[in-house]
Each structure stands twice: as structure tokens, then as C-alpha cells.
Amino acid sequence: MISPSVRRDQLLQRQAFLLHRIDRIGSELDTHDAKDFEEMATEREADEVLEDLGMSAQHELRMIEAALKRIVAGDYGQCTSCGNDIGEDRLDLLPATPFCAPCAARR
């Protein structure tokens, strides 16, 4: 079983990566200078993809923050829905998950 401090370090590393990604996305969105309609349309499509990536990163950051709070509270690794332990394999794949596999499947 991986210790909560190791999981905390994993979550903090992922958090730093996502914050950097969001910063890069913001910079990219600010640097457009298309001159014609076709370029503007292409840039708008790219912007939509970047915005979706940014939203996804922000959602994951909220999940990480919640997981870090659960570590501090001593509840990390327990399903927030049913209270059962979340399997190590699941935490390996989704370290910020608040749900065991059965509860996640029901959602």
C-alpha cells in the first residue's frame, strides 16, 4: 500500500503540471493575430480545444485539492459515497478519485 505522503507528493506534482499547463493555455489564447477570415476560423477552432483542455485541467485541480484535504483529514483512500476503501489499483490510475469503483459506476 502506498503511503498517504507518497500519494500527496504525486498529487502535488500533478497539480504543478496542471497549473503550468493552464498558464501555457492562457498565454496561447492571448497571442493570436490572424489577418484573414480563414486564419481566424482556424484559430477559433484551436481556441475552443484549448479552452476545453483548460476546463478539464481546472476540474482536475479541484479534484486534487479535495484529495489533498482528505489526506490531511485522514480520509484519503476511503470512498466519499459509501465509506469503503478505494482499491490501490484505482488510486494508482486516479489518485484524486473520491469514489470506489462500484460507486463511480453508479454515478
Backbone torsions as a table, in degrees:
resi	resn	phi	psi	omega
1	MET	NA	132.0	180.0
2	ILE	-79.1	135.0	-176.8
3	SER	-70.4	154.3	177.2
4	PRO	-58.6	-31.8	180.0
5	SER	-69.1	-35.1	176.2
6	VAL	-68.7	-42.7	177.1
7	ARG	-61.6	-40.3	178.6
8	ARG	-60.0	-44.9	178.6
9	ASP	-62.1	-40.7	177.2
10	GLN	-61.4	-44.9	-179.7
11	LEU	-64.8	-40.2	179.3
12	LEU	-66.3	-37.5	176.6
13	GLN	-64.9	-43.9	178.9
14	ARG	-64.6	-39.2	178.1
15	GLN	-60.8	-45.8	178.9
16	ALA	-61.6	-42.1	178.0
17	PHE	-60.5	-46.5	-178.1
18	LEU	-66.3	-39.2	177.7
19	LEU	-62.5	-40.3	177.3
20	HIS	-65.0	-42.2	179.2
21	ARG	-61.0	-45.3	179.8
22	ILE	-62.2	-39.8	177.6
23	ASP	-61.9	-44.6	178.7
24	ARG	-64.3	-38.9	178.8
25	ILE	-63.7	-45.0	178.3
26	GLY	-60.5	-41.6	178.1
27	SER	-63.8	-41.4	179.9
28	GLU	-65.0	-40.4	-179.8
29	LEU	-66.3	-26.4	-178.5
30	ASP	-85.2	-6.7	-170.4
31	THR	-109.2	25.0	-178.8
32	HIS	-86.5	140.7	178.2
33	ASP	-146.0	44.8	-178.6
34	ALA	-63.2	142.3	-177.4
35	LYS	-100.3	-36.5	-176.8
36	ASP	-116.6	169.7	-175.4
37	PHE	-59.5	-43.5	-178.1
38	GLU	-62.1	-44.0	177.5
39	GLU	-65.3	-39.1	178.9
40	MET	-63.5	-40.6	179.3
41	ALA	-65.0	-42.5	178.4
42	THR	-63.8	-43.2	178.8
43	GLU	-64.3	-38.1	179.7
44	ARG	-64.0	-41.4	176.7
45	GLU	-61.7	-44.0	179.1
46	ALA	-64.3	-38.3	178.6
47	ASP	-62.3	-40.1	179.4
48	GLU	-62.6	-41.1	177.2
49	VAL	-63.7	-46.2	179.6
50	LEU	-61.9	-41.3	178.8
51	GLU	-63.1	-40.8	176.9
52	ASP	-62.8	-42.2	177.3
53	LEU	-62.4	-40.8	178.6
54	GLY	-64.3	-41.7	178.4
55	MET	-64.2	-41.4	178.3
56	SER	-62.9	-42.7	179.0
57	ALA	-64.3	-40.0	178.9
58	GLN	-65.3	-38.9	177.1
59	HIS	-62.8	-45.4	179.7
60	GLU	-64.1	-36.8	177.1
61	LEU	-61.7	-40.2	177.2
62	ARG	-63.4	-39.5	178.0
63	MET	-65.0	-39.8	179.1
64	ILE	-64.9	-44.5	178.3
65	GLU	-58.3	-43.7	179.2
66	ALA	-64.5	-40.7	178.8
67	ALA	-64.8	-39.9	178.1
68	LEU	-63.9	-36.4	176.4
69	LYS	-66.5	-37.9	178.3
70	ARG	-66.3	-34.8	177.2
71	ILE	-63.0	-47.0	179.9
72	VAL	-61.2	-40.0	-178.9
73	ALA	-76.4	-12.8	-178.5
74	GLY	84.6	13.1	-178.4
75	ASP	-102.8	0.5	-176.8
76	TYR	-63.0	137.6	179.7
77	GLY	92.2	-2.3	175.4
78	GLN	-109.7	136.8	-179.8
79	CYS	-63.4	129.7	179.5
80	THR	-75.1	-10.7	179.3
81	SER	-92.8	-52.2	-175.0
82	CYS	-110.1	-15.4	179.2
83	GLY	88.3	-6.4	178.3
84	ASN	-72.4	161.8	176.7
85	ASP	-67.9	142.4	173.3
86	ILE	-88.4	131.0	-177.6
87	GLY	-60.9	145.6	179.4
88	GLU	-58.7	-39.1	179.0
89	ASP	-60.3	-41.2	179.1
90	ARG	-66.8	-42.5	178.7
91	LEU	-66.5	-31.3	175.6
92	ASP	-62.3	-39.9	-179.0
93	LEU	-80.4	-39.5	-175.4
94	LEU	-132.7	75.2	-173.7
95	PRO	-61.4	-19.8	-179.6
96	ALA	-96.1	1.8	-175.6
97	THR	-63.9	137.3	176.3
98	PRO	-94.9	-2.2	-171.8
99	PHE	-123.5	144.1	169.6
100	CYS	-71.0	166.3	-177.3
101	ALA	-59.5	-45.6	179.8
102	PRO	-61.4	-41.5	179.2
103	CYS	-69.1	-37.5	177.6
104	ALA	-63.4	-39.0	-179.6
105	ALA	-66.5	-32.8	179.3
106	ARG	-74.1	-22.1	-178.5
107	ARG	-78.2	NA	NA
